[in-house]
Amino acid sequence: MSNHNSHGHDAQHEAHGGSMKSYVIGFLFSIILTIIPLVVVMNDMLGKTATTVLILIMAILQFAVQLIFFMHIRDEEKPRFNLMALIFGLVILLTIVAGSIWIMTYNAVG
């Protein structure tokens, strides 16, 4: 009986875990998405606005890589509670950030 339970646990871990190949690909994407903005900033290759946009795009792509390759958001079974919780958290985060920027911009003393 002990063997049966441990075997079931291993099968469940494999179903929800990633393979070494998946982790290596995710790691390489993470490194590349980190190096690109670093090289652009260190060599002053773009203007201030373009550099900021590039950094934001790379951050969003990095976020997607983390979700897909390390948090296995695409491997999730139905119902997608983790994805719904993530989306709810992002909505709250964006509301707080946008609200803070709004308040700081339009309520400045001057």
N, CA, C and O atoms as CSV, one atom per row, in Angstrom:
chain,resi,resn,atom,element,x,y,z
A,1,MET,N,N,0.823,-1.183,0.000
A,1,MET,CA,C,0.000,0.000,0.000
A,1,MET,C,C,0.865,1.243,0.000
A,1,MET,O,O,0.532,2.237,-0.647
A,2,SER,N,N,1.965,1.194,0.717
A,2,SER,CA,C,2.864,2.339,0.759
A,2,SER,C,C,3.444,2.610,-0.632
A,2,SER,O,O,3.584,3.765,-1.035
A,3,ASN,N,N,3.780,1.546,-1.360
A,3,ASN,CA,C,4.296,1.705,-2.715
A,3,ASN,C,C,3.277,2.342,-3.636
A,3,ASN,O,O,3.618,3.192,-4.458
A,4,HIS,N,N,2.021,1.931,-3.498
A,4,HIS,CA,C,0.968,2.464,-4.354
A,4,HIS,C,C,0.794,3.967,-4.145
A,4,HIS,O,O,0.646,4.719,-5.108
A,5,ASN,N,N,0.810,4.398,-2.896
A,5,ASN,CA,C,0.645,5.823,-2.595
A,5,ASN,C,C,1.821,6.641,-3.096
A,5,ASN,O,O,1.624,7.730,-3.636
A,6,SER,N,N,3.034,6.147,-2.931
A,6,SER,CA,C,4.190,6.912,-3.386
A,6,SER,C,C,4.228,6.959,-4.910
A,6,SER,O,O,4.642,7.961,-5.494
A,7,HIS,N,N,3.792,5.868,-5.558
A,7,HIS,CA,C,3.752,5.877,-7.022
A,7,HIS,C,C,2.734,6.891,-7.520
A,7,HIS,O,O,2.996,7.615,-8.481
A,8,GLY,N,N,1.581,6.948,-6.876
A,8,GLY,CA,C,0.554,7.919,-7.252
A,8,GLY,C,C,1.044,9.337,-7.047
A,8,GLY,O,O,0.728,10.227,-7.837
A,9,HIS,N,N,1.816,9.554,-5.988
A,9,HIS,CA,C,2.365,10.883,-5.714
A,9,HIS,C,C,3.358,11.275,-6.804
A,9,HIS,O,O,3.359,12.418,-7.260
A,10,ASP,N,N,4.213,10.321,-7.228
A,10,ASP,CA,C,5.181,10.609,-8.286
A,10,ASP,C,C,4.490,10.941,-9.595
A,10,ASP,O,O,4.902,11.864,-10.298
A,11,ALA,N,N,3.443,10.201,-9.930
A,11,ALA,CA,C,2.712,10.465,-11.171
A,11,ALA,C,C,2.054,11.840,-11.113
A,11,ALA,O,O,2.023,12.566,-12.107
A,12,GLN,N,N,1.530,12.189,-9.942
A,12,GLN,CA,C,0.904,13.503,-9.794
A,12,GLN,C,C,1.958,14.593,-9.910
A,12,GLN,O,O,1.701,15.625,-10.529
A,13,HIS,N,N,3.152,14.390,-9.325
A,13,HIS,CA,C,4.220,15.376,-9.400
A,13,HIS,C,C,4.669,15.579,-10.845
A,13,HIS,O,O,4.905,16.711,-11.266
A,14,GLU,N,N,4.788,14.496,-11.602
A,14,GLU,CA,C,5.192,14.604,-12.991
A,14,GLU,C,C,4.142,15.322,-13.817
A,14,GLU,O,O,4.480,16.068,-14.736
A,15,ALA,N,N,2.866,15.105,-13.501
A,15,ALA,CA,C,1.796,15.750,-14.265
A,15,ALA,C,C,1.772,17.254,-14.030
A,15,ALA,O,O,1.431,18.010,-14.941
A,16,HIS,N,N,2.129,17.708,-12.824
A,16,HIS,CA,C,2.055,19.131,-12.504
A,16,HIS,C,C,3.418,19.801,-12.507
A,16,HIS,O,O,3.495,21.028,-12.455
A,17,GLY,N,N,4.483,19.037,-12.564
A,17,GLY,CA,C,5.818,19.602,-12.564
A,17,GLY,C,C,6.339,19.767,-13.974
A,17,GLY,O,O,5.743,19.270,-14.930
A,18,GLY,N,N,7.447,20.462,-14.099
A,18,GLY,CA,C,8.027,20.676,-15.408
A,18,GLY,C,C,9.187,19.734,-15.644
A,18,GLY,O,O,9.747,19.164,-14.708
A,19,SER,N,N,9.532,19.583,-16.890
A,19,SER,CA,C,10.681,18.762,-17.228
A,19,SER,C,C,11.943,19.618,-17.157
A,19,SER,O,O,11.868,20.846,-17.113
A,20,MET,N,N,13.075,18.975,-17.145
A,20,MET,CA,C,14.351,19.692,-17.113
A,20,MET,C,C,14.482,20.568,-18.363
A,20,MET,O,O,14.990,21.687,-18.297
A,21,LYS,N,N,14.018,20.045,-19.498
A,21,LYS,CA,C,14.073,20.807,-20.750
A,21,LYS,C,C,13.261,22.099,-20.626
A,21,LYS,O,O,13.710,23.159,-21.061
A,22,SER,N,N,12.081,22.011,-20.040
A,22,SER,CA,C,11.228,23.179,-19.855
A,22,SER,C,C,11.904,24.212,-18.953
A,22,SER,O,O,11.858,25.409,-19.236
A,23,TYR,N,N,12.527,23.754,-17.874
A,23,TYR,CA,C,13.203,24.672,-16.964
A,23,TYR,C,C,14.406,25.338,-17.626
A,23,TYR,O,O,14.646,26.529,-17.425
A,24,VAL,N,N,15.159,24.577,-18.410
A,24,VAL,CA,C,16.330,25.137,-19.088
A,24,VAL,C,C,15.899,26.176,-20.124
A,24,VAL,O,O,16.509,27.241,-20.221
A,25,ILE,N,N,14.863,25.877,-20.892
A,25,ILE,CA,C,14.357,26.832,-21.881
A,25,ILE,C,C,13.868,28.102,-21.181
A,25,ILE,O,O,14.175,29.209,-21.624
A,26,GLY,N,N,13.118,27.953,-20.103
A,26,GLY,CA,C,12.650,29.108,-19.342
A,26,GLY,C,C,13.806,29.922,-18.779
A,26,GLY,O,O,13.778,31.152,-18.806
A,27,PHE,N,N,14.822,29.234,-18.270
A,27,PHE,CA,C,15.993,29.922,-17.730
A,27,PHE,C,C,16.711,30.710,-18.818
A,27,PHE,O,O,17.104,31.856,-18.603
A,28,LEU,N,N,16.881,30.093,-19.990
A,28,LEU,CA,C,17.564,30.785,-21.094
A,28,LEU,C,C,16.768,32.008,-21.560
A,28,LEU,O,O,17.343,33.067,-21.810
A,29,PHE,N,N,15.454,31.861,-21.675
A,29,PHE,CA,C,14.617,33.014,-22.029
A,29,PHE,C,C,14.760,34.114,-20.977
A,29,PHE,O,O,14.849,35.292,-21.324
A,30,SER,N,N,14.782,33.746,-19.712
A,30,SER,CA,C,14.920,34.733,-18.638
A,30,SER,C,C,16.243,35.480,-18.743
A,30,SER,O,O,16.287,36.700,-18.584
A,31,ILE,N,N,17.308,34.756,-19.009
A,31,ILE,CA,C,18.630,35.382,-19.153
A,31,ILE,C,C,18.632,36.342,-20.336
A,31,ILE,O,O,19.110,37.470,-20.221
A,32,ILE,N,N,18.097,35.897,-21.476
A,32,ILE,CA,C,18.074,36.740,-22.681
A,32,ILE,C,C,17.242,37.995,-22.435
A,32,ILE,O,O,17.648,39.097,-22.806
A,33,LEU,N,N,16.075,37.827,-21.809
A,33,LEU,CA,C,15.203,38.972,-21.557
A,33,LEU,C,C,15.771,39.919,-20.495
A,33,LEU,O,O,15.312,41.054,-20.371
A,34,THR,N,N,16.750,39.468,-19.744
A,34,THR,CA,C,17.434,40.337,-18.789
A,34,THR,C,C,18.613,41.039,-19.460
A,34,THR,O,O,18.874,42.211,-19.189
A,35,ILE,N,N,19.325,40.327,-20.333
A,35,ILE,CA,C,20.521,40.881,-20.966
A,35,ILE,C,C,20.167,41.974,-21.980
A,35,ILE,O,O,20.883,42.970,-22.080
A,36,ILE,N,N,19.084,41.805,-22.726
A,36,ILE,CA,C,18.722,42.780,-23.766
A,36,ILE,C,C,18.599,44.197,-23.202
A,36,ILE,O,O,19.279,45.093,-23.700
A,37,PRO,N,N,17.763,44.444,-22.184
A,37,PRO,CA,C,17.690,45.817,-21.677
A,37,PRO,C,C,18.986,46.271,-20.997
A,37,PRO,O,O,19.321,47.455,-21.030
A,38,LEU,N,N,19.711,45.336,-20.382
A,38,LEU,CA,C,20.979,45.698,-19.760
A,38,LEU,C,C,21.959,46.243,-20.793
A,38,LEU,O,O,22.592,47.273,-20.561
A,39,VAL,N,N,22.089,45.567,-21.925
A,39,VAL,CA,C,22.993,46.008,-22.980
A,39,VAL,C,C,22.548,47.364,-23.537
A,39,VAL,O,O,23.372,48.246,-23.778
A,40,VAL,N,N,21.242,47.518,-23.738
A,40,VAL,CA,C,20.717,48.783,-24.276
A,40,VAL,C,C,21.010,49.937,-23.317
A,40,VAL,O,O,21.422,51.012,-23.753
A,41,VAL,N,N,20.804,49.725,-22.030
A,41,VAL,CA,C,21.028,50.794,-21.043
A,41,VAL,C,C,22.522,51.081,-20.883
A,41,VAL,O,O,22.932,52.241,-20.860
A,42,MET,N,N,23.332,50.030,-20.771
A,42,MET,CA,C,24.769,50.229,-20.536
A,42,MET,C,C,25.459,50.907,-21.716
A,42,MET,O,O,26.424,51.646,-21.520
A,43,ASN,N,N,24.979,50.668,-22.940
A,43,ASN,CA,C,25.599,51.254,-24.130
A,43,ASN,C,C,24.864,52.491,-24.632
A,43,ASN,O,O,25.220,53.050,-25.669
A,44,ASP,N,N,23.837,52.919,-23.898
A,44,ASP,CA,C,23.064,54.113,-24.246
A,44,ASP,C,C,22.645,54.076,-25.729
A,44,ASP,O,O,22.878,55.020,-26.483
A,45,MET,N,N,22.020,52.956,-26.115
A,45,MET,CA,C,21.685,52.709,-27.517
A,45,MET,C,C,20.404,53.405,-27.959
A,45,MET,O,O,20.249,53.703,-29.143
A,46,LEU,N,N,19.488,53.670,-27.038
A,46,LEU,CA,C,18.203,54.277,-27.383
A,46,LEU,C,C,17.985,55.521,-26.536
A,46,LEU,O,O,18.692,55.757,-25.556
A,47,GLY,N,N,16.993,56.311,-26.932
A,47,GLY,CA,C,16.611,57.466,-26.138
A,47,GLY,C,C,15.916,57.037,-24.856
A,47,GLY,O,O,15.641,55.856,-24.644
A,48,LYS,N,N,15.638,58.015,-24.009
A,48,LYS,CA,C,15.050,57.725,-22.698
A,48,LYS,C,C,13.690,57.045,-22.816
A,48,LYS,O,O,13.432,56.054,-22.132
A,49,THR,N,N,12.815,57.570,-23.680
A,49,THR,CA,C,11.473,57.001,-23.832
A,49,THR,C,C,11.534,55.599,-24.426
A,49,THR,O,O,10.859,54.690,-23.944
A,50,ALA,N,N,12.335,55.419,-25.465
A,50,ALA,CA,C,12.452,54.108,-26.110
A,50,ALA,C,C,13.052,53.080,-25.145
A,50,ALA,O,O,12.639,51.920,-25.130
A,51,THR,N,N,14.017,53.507,-24.349
A,51,THR,CA,C,14.621,52.599,-23.365
A,51,THR,C,C,13.597,52.180,-22.320
A,51,THR,O,O,13.534,51.013,-21.933
A,52,THR,N,N,12.793,53.140,-21.863
A,52,THR,CA,C,11.757,52.829,-20.878
A,52,THR,C,C,10.741,51.851,-21.453
A,52,THR,O,O,10.340,50.900,-20.781
A,53,VAL,N,N,10.326,52.083,-22.689
A,53,VAL,CA,C,9.372,51.184,-23.347
A,53,VAL,C,C,9.984,49.794,-23.504
A,53,VAL,O,O,9.311,48.794,-23.254
A,54,LEU,N,N,11.239,49.720,-23.912
A,54,LEU,CA,C,11.919,48.429,-24.069
A,54,LEU,C,C,11.981,47.681,-22.732
A,54,LEU,O,O,11.719,46.479,-22.680
A,55,ILE,N,N,12.321,48.380,-21.674
A,55,ILE,CA,C,12.402,47.742,-20.355
A,55,ILE,C,C,11.036,47.215,-19.934
A,55,ILE,O,O,10.934,46.109,-19.404
A,56,LEU,N,N,9.987,47.997,-20.167
A,56,LEU,CA,C,8.639,47.545,-19.811
A,56,LEU,C,C,8.223,46.319,-20.625
A,56,LEU,O,O,7.641,45.382,-20.079
A,57,ILE,N,N,8.517,46.321,-21.918
A,57,ILE,CA,C,8.182,45.172,-22.774
A,57,ILE,C,C,8.939,43.928,-22.314
A,57,ILE,O,O,8.361,42.844,-22.228
A,58,MET,N,N,10.225,44.083,-22.019
A,58,MET,CA,C,11.023,42.950,-21.554
A,58,MET,C,C,10.517,42.440,-20.194
A,58,MET,O,O,10.550,41.238,-19.932
A,59,ALA,N,N,10.053,43.347,-19.339
A,59,ALA,CA,C,9.513,42.936,-18.038
A,59,ALA,C,C,8.225,42.132,-18.215
A,59,ALA,O,O,8.014,41.136,-17.523
A,60,ILE,N,N,7.371,42.561,-19.134
A,60,ILE,CA,C,6.128,41.825,-19.392
A,60,ILE,C,C,6.433,40.451,-19.971
A,60,ILE,O,O,5.819,39.459,-19.577
A,61,LEU,N,N,7.376,40.389,-20.902
A,61,LEU,CA,C,7.769,39.095,-21.467
A,61,LEU,C,C,8.396,38.202,-20.396
A,61,LEU,O,O,8.154,36.995,-20.371
A,62,GLN,N,N,9.191,38.787,-19.523
A,62,GLN,CA,C,9.797,38.030,-18.427
A,62,GLN,C,C,8.718,37.456,-17.504
A,62,GLN,O,O,8.819,36.316,-17.049
A,63,PHE,N,N,7.694,38.252,-17.237
A,63,PHE,CA,C,6.565,37.806,-16.423
A,63,PHE,C,C,5.873,36.611,-17.089
A,63,PHE,O,O,5.541,35.631,-16.423
A,64,ALA,N,N,5.662,36.700,-18.394
A,64,ALA,CA,C,5.024,35.602,-19.135
A,64,ALA,C,C,5.885,34.341,-19.094
A,64,ALA,O,O,5.363,33.240,-18.920
A,65,VAL,N,N,7.193,34.493,-19.251
A,65,VAL,CA,C,8.099,33.343,-19.197
A,65,VAL,C,C,8.030,32.679,-17.828
A,65,VAL,O,O,7.986,31.453,-17.732
A,66,GLN,N,N,8.020,33.487,-16.767
A,66,GLN,CA,C,7.946,32.929,-15.418
A,66,GLN,C,C,6.647,32.142,-15.222
A,66,GLN,O,O,6.650,31.055,-14.645
A,67,LEU,N,N,5.540,32.705,-15.708
A,67,LEU,CA,C,4.256,32.022,-15.566
A,67,LEU,C,C,4.210,30.716,-16.349
A,67,LEU,O,O,3.735,29.702,-15.839
A,68,ILE,N,N,4.693,30.738,-17.560
A,68,ILE,CA,C,4.575,29.573,-18.440
A,68,ILE,C,C,5.567,28.478,-18.075
A,68,ILE,O,O,5.182,27.316,-17.947
A,69,PHE,N,N,6.838,28.831,-17.904
A,69,PHE,CA,C,7.862,27.810,-17.734
A,69,PHE,C,C,8.086,27.389,-16.285
A,69,PHE,O,O,8.483,26.250,-16.040
A,70,PHE,N,N,7.842,28.278,-15.314
A,70,PHE,CA,C,8.155,27.935,-13.931
A,70,PHE,C,C,6.914,27.741,-13.075
A,70,PHE,O,O,6.925,26.913,-12.164
A,71,MET,N,N,5.852,28.475,-13.341
A,71,MET,CA,C,4.635,28.330,-12.537
A,71,MET,C,C,3.614,27.429,-13.233
A,71,MET,O,O,2.559,27.146,-12.666
A,72,HIS,N,N,3.906,26.982,-14.437
A,72,HIS,CA,C,3.098,26.018,-15.190
A,72,HIS,C,C,1.640,26.448,-15.312
A,72,HIS,O,O,0.732,25.634,-15.142
A,73,ILE,N,N,1.421,27.707,-15.600
A,73,ILE,CA,C,0.060,28.221,-15.679
A,73,ILE,C,C,-0.698,27.603,-16.857
A,73,ILE,O,O,-1.923,27.498,-16.819
A,74,ARG,N,N,0.022,27.197,-17.896
A,74,ARG,CA,C,-0.654,26.587,-19.050
A,74,ARG,C,C,-0.979,25.109,-18.839
A,74,ARG,O,O,-1.805,24.548,-19.558
A,75,ASP,N,N,-0.332,24.475,-17.854
A,75,ASP,CA,C,-0.554,23.053,-17.585
A,75,ASP,C,C,-1.691,22.817,-16.606
A,75,ASP,O,O,-1.986,21.678,-16.244
A,76,GLU,N,N,-2.313,23.879,-16.188
A,76,GLU,CA,C,-3.336,23.799,-15.142
A,76,GLU,C,C,-4.581,23.079,-15.641
A,76,GLU,O,O,-5.006,23.253,-16.783
A,77,GLU,N,N,-5.152,22.269,-14.759
A,77,GLU,CA,C,-6.392,21.583,-15.093
A,77,GLU,C,C,-7.575,22.498,-14.814
A,77,GLU,O,O,-7.445,23.489,-14.096
A,78,LYS,N,N,-8.711,22.167,-15.373
A,78,LYS,CA,C,-9.930,22.948,-15.129
A,78,LYS,C,C,-10.472,22.610,-13.763
A,78,LYS,O,O,-10.286,21.470,-13.338
A,79,PRO,N,N,-11.114,23.478,-13.049
A,79,PRO,CA,C,-11.246,24.911,-13.293
A,79,PRO,C,C,-9.939,25.646,-12.993
A,79,PRO,O,O,-9.136,25.183,-12.183
A,80,ARG,N,N,-9.738,26.739,-13.617
A,80,ARG,CA,C,-8.472,27.470,-13.551
A,80,ARG,C,C,-8.456,28.473,-12.395
A,80,ARG,O,O,-8.434,29.684,-12.619
A,81,PHE,N,N,-8.467,27.970,-11.176
A,81,PHE,CA,C,-8.496,28.837,-10.004
A,81,PHE,C,C,-7.223,29.665,-9.879
A,81,PHE,O,O,-7.285,30.844,-9.531
A,82,ASN,N,N,-6.074,29.065,-10.158
A,82,ASN,CA,C,-4.815,29.808,-10.048
A,82,ASN,C,C,-4.768,30.956,-11.045
A,82,ASN,O,O,-4.315,32.051,-10.714
A,83,LEU,N,N,-5.232,30.709,-12.260
A,83,LEU,CA,C,-5.238,31.765,-13.270
A,83,LEU,C,C,-6.206,32.872,-12.885
A,83,LEU,O,O,-5.899,34.053,-13.053
A,84,MET,N,N,-7.370,32.502,-12.371
A,84,MET,CA,C,-8.339,33.520,-11.946
A,84,MET,C,C,-7.790,34.336,-10.780
A,84,MET,O,O,-7.983,35.551,-10.736
A,85,ALA,N,N,-7.114,33.693,-9.844
A,85,ALA,CA,C,-6.516,34.408,-8.714
A,85,ALA,C,C,-5.412,35.346,-9.194
A,85,ALA,O,O,-5.269,36.458,-8.685
A,86,LEU,N,N,-4.637,34.896,-10.168
A,86,LEU,CA,C,-3.582,35.729,-10.739
A,86,LEU,C,C,-4.167,36.963,-11.420
A,86,LEU,O,O,-3.685,38.077,-11.212
A,87,ILE,N,N,-5.187,36.771,-12.218
A,87,ILE,CA,C,-5.831,37.894,-12.913
A,87,ILE,C,C,-6.421,38.872,-11.903
A,87,ILE,O,O,-6.288,40.085,-12.070
A,88,PHE,N,N,-7.068,38.364,-10.863
A,88,PHE,CA,C,-7.626,39.226,-9.825
A,88,PHE,C,C,-6.518,40.026,-9.137
A,88,PHE,O,O,-6.676,41.220,-8.882
A,89,GLY,N,N,-5.413,39.373,-8.842
A,89,GLY,CA,C,-4.278,40.065,-8.231
A,89,GLY,C,C,-3.716,41.146,-9.129
A,89,GLY,O,O,-3.347,42.220,-8.655
A,90,LEU,N,N,-3.645,40.871,-10.429
A,90,LEU,CA,C,-3.155,41.878,-11.381
A,90,LEU,C,C,-4.098,43.067,-11.470
A,90,LEU,O,O,-3.650,44.209,-11.565
A,91,VAL,N,N,-5.400,42.806,-11.442
A,91,VAL,CA,C,-6.379,43.899,-11.470
A,91,VAL,C,C,-6.207,44.788,-10.243
A,91,VAL,O,O,-6.224,46.013,-10.355
A,92,ILE,N,N,-6.042,44.178,-9.083
A,92,ILE,CA,C,-5.831,44.949,-7.846
A,92,ILE,C,C,-4.532,45.748,-7.943
A,92,ILE,O,O,-4.498,46.932,-7.609
A,93,LEU,N,N,-3.474,45.099,-8.399
A,93,LEU,CA,C,-2.179,45.763,-8.531
A,93,LEU,C,C,-2.268,46.956,-9.478
A,93,LEU,O,O,-1.808,48.049,-9.148
A,94,LEU,N,N,-2.855,46.749,-10.647
A,94,LEU,CA,C,-2.974,47.840,-11.614
A,94,LEU,C,C,-3.852,48.970,-11.081
A,94,LEU,O,O,-3.570,50.142,-11.335
A,95,THR,N,N,-4.896,48.639,-10.356
A,95,THR,CA,C,-5.759,49.664,-9.762
A,95,THR,C,C,-4.989,50.508,-8.757
A,95,THR,O,O,-5.113,51.733,-8.748
A,96,ILE,N,N,-4.199,49.865,-7.915
A,96,ILE,CA,C,-3.427,50.589,-6.913
A,96,ILE,C,C,-2.359,51.462,-7.577
A,96,ILE,O,O,-2.189,52.625,-7.210
A,97,VAL,N,N,-1.649,50.907,-8.543
A,97,VAL,CA,C,-0.594,51.673,-9.219
A,97,VAL,C,C,-1.194,52.842,-9.994
A,97,VAL,O,O,-0.719,53.972,-9.883
A,98,ALA,N,N,-2.242,52.571,-10.785
A,98,ALA,CA,C,-2.867,53.643,-11.570
A,98,ALA,C,C,-3.464,54.705,-10.654
A,98,ALA,O,O,-3.340,55.898,-10.933
A,99,GLY,N,N,-4.109,54.291,-9.566
A,99,GLY,CA,C,-4.669,55.246,-8.622
A,99,GLY,C,C,-3.597,56.094,-7.963
A,99,GLY,O,O,-3.776,57.299,-7.783
A,100,SER,N,N,-2.496,55.476,-7.607
A,100,SER,CA,C,-1.392,56.219,-6.991
A,100,SER,C,C,-0.800,57.232,-7.965
A,100,SER,O,O,-0.521,58.369,-7.585
A,101,ILE,N,N,-0.607,56.828,-9.209
A,101,ILE,CA,C,-0.079,57.752,-10.222
A,101,ILE,C,C,-1.059,58.890,-10.448
A,101,ILE,O,O,-0.657,60.048,-10.560
A,102,TRP,N,N,-2.337,58.568,-10.516
A,102,TRP,CA,C,-3.373,59.599,-10.703
A,102,TRP,C,C,-3.327,60.625,-9.569
A,102,TRP,O,O,-3.333,61.832,-9.811
A,103,ILE,N,N,-3.281,60.135,-8.343
A,103,ILE,CA,C,-3.261,61.027,-7.183
A,103,ILE,C,C,-1.999,61.874,-7.175
A,103,ILE,O,O,-2.064,63.080,-6.933
A,104,MET,N,N,-0.868,61.268,-7.433
A,104,MET,CA,C,0.399,62.034,-7.419
A,104,MET,C,C,0.451,63.057,-8.543
A,104,MET,O,O,1.063,64.113,-8.383
A,105,THR,N,N,-0.182,62.764,-9.681
A,105,THR,CA,C,-0.137,63.686,-10.817
A,105,THR,C,C,-1.090,64.852,-10.633
A,105,THR,O,O,-0.708,65.999,-10.865
A,106,TYR,N,N,-2.305,64.588,-10.228
A,106,TYR,CA,C,-3.337,65.629,-10.213
A,106,TYR,C,C,-3.559,66.293,-8.870
A,106,TYR,O,O,-4.341,67.240,-8.781
A,107,ASN,N,N,-2.902,65.832,-7.831
A,107,ASN,CA,C,-3.043,66.462,-6.521
A,107,ASN,C,C,-1.734,67.071,-6.054
A,107,ASN,O,O,-1.534,67.297,-4.860
A,108,ALA,N,N,-0.841,67.334,-7.001
A,108,ALA,CA,C,0.441,67.943,-6.656
A,108,ALA,C,C,0.212,69.389,-6.217
A,108,ALA,O,O,-0.600,70.115,-6.792
A,109,VAL,N,N,0.937,69.772,-5.204
A,109,VAL,CA,C,0.846,71.144,-4.714
A,109,VAL,C,C,1.640,72.024,-5.661
A,109,VAL,O,O,2.806,71.751,-5.943
A,110,GLY,N,N,1.020,73.057,-6.140
A,110,GLY,CA,C,1.805,73.885,-7.048
A,110,GLY,C,C,1.066,75.044,-7.469
A,110,GLY,O,O,1.577,75.856,-8.240
